[in-house]
Amino acid sequence: MASSIDISVVVPMLNEEGNVRELVERLVAVLSQHRDESEETFEIIVVDDGSTDDTPNIIEELIAENPEVRCLRMATNFGQEAAVQAGMLHSSGRWVLQTDGDLQHPPEEIPKLLRKRDEGYEIVYGRRAERNDPWHRVVASKLMVLFMRKVLGIRLPEDVTTFRVIDGEVARLLAGLPEKKKFFSALAGWSGAKSTSVPVAHSARHSGHTKYNLGKLINHTFDLMAGFSVRPLRLIGTSGAAIAVLGILYALFKVGQKLYGVDIDDGYTSIFAAIVILGGAQLIALSVIGEYVGRVFIQTQDRPLYRIGQRLGFDAELPATAKSELFWSSRREEAGEPPVDRASGDA
């Protein structure tokens, strides 16, 4: 049965009590005006990724005020990628619009994405016309993208954000892939979906502090590296071969010097330095190999990426893509719903 929803907005949130009300109200205003002009219906799925402030209470108030708003409350904090995946798998729209909860992507820019979508694209990214982030975050992000594209050969969009419109089938396909470490921008390139970008405004964070720090950027870099390229392993082998050749040439050079009667010093310092350098290179190589082995280990565990504590504002009949996800049975019983039938997979 075809969905009656045209646009599903997915918003992952963690401790955004200062942003959630204004964001949802602005989203409702923009999308209501778009609905009046185009007759496209919408829903807003706020994914509360384990907030510990007043965000959950504000979301409940917004659901009571706006029938288009729904909420997925995660059992604990599982991370932004898992929250986005949960929102996409619970979406019903023919199109999925993803945005962040900090109001750095103004909802008023959504019509630009939708107009470009109407030109026949499956994915439309918002490209920051002028980025309003701390300089160190901008530099680190650009270096990461440059490294991934030029060194590892991973296809990443040029200077785009998580502010994007995706064909619903493509979005749910990517969210439902079995791999545990997902990076949606790279997966979108893998999918072959016809994509483009449009320049959009980028605001400073409205309230609170960013949760995307240098550590998370590094984690994303490793996820990309180990999830989309085996080139690091080849680079390790190539580097090892090059070092071995240099070592052999150096040894032959020293033998030649000895044969010609050149007085050769013992060279304890150089030997120690060589051992330290090679030892460090071996540890780096083992670390990179360990990343791949670790990904295999995580994948073979086959645990769900998240666990939903509560669903608010959804219809009784959930999208088929959401029915296999774990649900916190005690919350269902509190709400007067039947417990989860694990054998059938219903949730």
N, C-alpha and C positions, 0 to 999 in steps of 0.2 A: 504494500500500500504506500502510495506516495506521501511524503511528509507535507503537512500544512504549514510548516515553518520554512521561510526562505533564507533567513540569516540567523545563525547562532553565534553569539558573541561569547568567547571564552576568556575569562579574566582570572589568572592565578593570583592569589593574595596571601601575604603573610604579615600580620601585625600592621595593617594599614588603616587603623581607626581614624586617622586624620584625613584620609583620602577617599574611603569607600563611598560615603554618601554623595559627595560632590561628583565623583566619577560616574556612579550609577545614574544619578539624576541627569547629568549631561548626556550620557549614552541614551537614556530613554528619550530625552528631548530631540536629539539628532535623529535617532532611528524612527521616532514617531513622525517627524516631519518627512523623512524619506518614505515612510509607509503611506502617508497621505498623497505623496507625489507619484509613487510607483506601484502602490498596493502590495509591496513586499512586506510580509510579516516577519517578526523577529522574536528572539528570546535572548536573555542575558544569563549566562551560567557563570556564577562566581564560585571559584574553587578556593575554599578556605583551607590552606595548607598547614593546619595546626596552629592557628593564631592563639596567642596567650593574652592579648589585650582585649579591648571592647569590640573588635571587628565582628565576631560572631553575632553579638546582640544587635549591632547596627544592621547587619545583613538581614536578620529576621524582621526588623522593622521595615526594611526596604521591600522584602517579599510581601508583607502585609499591605504595603502601599501600592505595589506595582505587580500586576498579574504576569508580566513578562519575565520577572526575575526569578531565577532558581538558584539553589546553592548545593554544592557538594562539599560536605565537611569531612576532611580526611581524619583518620583516627589519630595521626600524629604527623609531624613534618617529614614528608618524603622527597621534597625538592621540587623545583620549578618544572623540570621536564616531566616528572611523574604527574604533577598537577595539570599541566597542559594536556597530557595524554588522557587523563581521566575526563577532563572537560570535553575533549573532542569525541571520545567514545560515547559520551552521554548526550552529545548534540544530535539534533534532528534536522538541522537546516540543510538546504541545498548548497549553502555556502557557510563557511566557518570564518569568522573574523576574530583574530587573536590580538589582544592588547595587554599591556601591563597595568598593575594597580596603582602606580605612583603618579599618574596624570602627566608623565613626560610625553606621552602621545595624546595630543588633544583630540577628544572625540569629534570635534568640529571638522577634523581633517578626513573623517570616514568617507564622505561623499566623493572625495578625489579618488580613493581606492575603488569605490563602486563604479564610478564612471569609466575608469580604465578597465575594470573587469568586463564591462559591457562591450569592449572591443574584441573579446574572444579569448582572453587569457584565463588560465586555470589558477594561477597564483599571481597576486599583485602585492609587492612589498612596498612599505613606506620607506623612502630614502631620506635621511635627515638632511634638510637643506642647510642647517647650521646646528651643530651638536652642542648641547649645553650640559656637558659632563666635566668632572675634574680632569685636568690635563693628563695626569698620570694614567687615568683609566682609558682615555682616548689613545694615548701612545701605546699602552699595553695591548689594547684591542687591535689596533692597526698592525702591530708587529706580529700578533698571533695569526691574523688573517693572511698577512704576507707570507709567513712561514708555511702555513698550511697550503696556500695556493702555489707558491713557487718551489718550495722544497719537497713537499709531500704529494703535490699534484691533486689535492682534494678540491673539488668544485664547490666554491662558496660564492654566494651573491656578493656583489661589490657594495660595501658600506650600506647595508640594509639593517633593519631592526626586526623585532618580533611583532611589530605592528604590520599585520598582513591579512589579506583576504585569500582564502584557499577554497577551491572546489570541495564540497562536502565529502564526496567519495574519496578524493585524494587524501584529505585530512584524516579520515577515519582509517584508510588503508595504512598510512604512515604510523598513526597512533597504535594500530593493531599489530604491527610487525613484532615478531617474537623476541627480537634482541632486547637486552636489558639496559644497555647504555645507548640511549637515543640522542641524536642531535638533529633537530628537525630541519634546520637550514640545509645541512648536508644531505639529508634524506630526500628533501625536496628536489635537489639537483639530481640525485640518483633516480628519482621516479620518472624523469623525463617530461614532467608537466611543463606546459608552455607558460613561461613566467616573464615578468617585467617589473619595473619599479617606477614610482612617481615621487617627486620631491614633496616632503611634508614638513610642517613645523615641528620643532622639538623643544619642549619647555624644560625648565629646571624642575627638579622634584618638588611637588606641591607641599608635602609634609613628611616628616619622619626622615629616616636614614636609609640609604641603599643597602640591600642585602646581598648585592652582587659585588663581592670584594675580589682582591687579587687571588686569593686562594681558590675561589670558584672559577675564575678565569683559567687558572692553571689546570684545575680538574677538567674543565671543558676541553682544554687543549689536549690533554691525555685521552679523553674520550674520543675526540676527533681522530687523533693519531692512530690509536689502537683499533678504532671501529671502522675506519674508512681507507686505511692504507697499510700495506706491508713494506712500504719503501724504507722505513727506519731499520727494519731487519736487514735489508739489502745494503743500506748505508753502513751498518755495523760490519758486515762481511767485507765490503769494499775497503773500509778503513783498516780493518785488521790485515787484509792482504797487502795494502799499501805500506803499513807499518812493518810487516814482515819483510817486504822487499827492501825497504830502507835499512832494516837491521842487517840483512844479508850483505847489501852493498857496503855498509859501514864496516862489517866484519872483514870482507874481502879487501877493503881499503887498508885496514890495519895490518892484515897479513902481508899485503904488498909492501907497506912501510917497513915491517920487520925484516922482510927478505932483502930489502935494499939497505939495511943497516941503520935505519932511523931509530933514534932513542925514543922509546914510547914511555910516557909516564904511567904510573899505576891508575890514576884517574878515578879515585874513590868517589869524588863529588859527582862526576858525570854518571857513574854507575848508579849511585843512589838516586839522582834526579830521574834517570831513565826508569828505574824500578817504580818510583812514585808515580810518574806520568802514566806508565803502562798499567799500574795497579788501579789508578783512577779511571782510566779508559775501560778497563775490564768491569769495574763496578757500574759504570754508566751503561755499558752494554748489557750487563745482567739485569739492571733496573728496567731497561726498555723491554727486554725479553720477558721479564717478570710481569710487565703490564699486560702483554698478550696472554700469558699463562693465567693471570688473574681474571681476565675477561672470560676466558674459557671456563674457569672454575665457577664464576658467577652465573654464566649462561647455563651450565649443567645443573646448578641448584634449582633452576626453574621456579623461583619464587615470584609471586606477583609483585609488580613494582610499587603498588600502593594498596591501602585498605581503607575503604570508605566507612566513616563513622555514622554519617547521617545524610539523607537526601531530603531537601526541602524545596517545595514548589513544583516538583515534577509530577507528571501524570502517572496514574497507576501502571500504565503500560510503558515500559522503558524501551529505548531503542535496542535493537537486537545486539548491537556492538557492546552494550553495557551489561548485558545479562550474565556474562561469565565472570565479572569482577567480584571479589570478595566483599562481603558486607558485614557490619558488626551486628550480630544477631540480637544482642541484648537491646540495642536501640530500636530494632524493629518490634520487639515484644513490648517495649515501653509505649510505642506508638499504636499498639493494638494490631500489628501486622503479623502474619504467619512467619515462623522462622525460615531461614534459608534452607532450601532443599539442595544440599551439596551434590547429590547424585545427578539431579536434572540440570544443575547449573543455573537455575533461576535465581534472581536476586531482586 
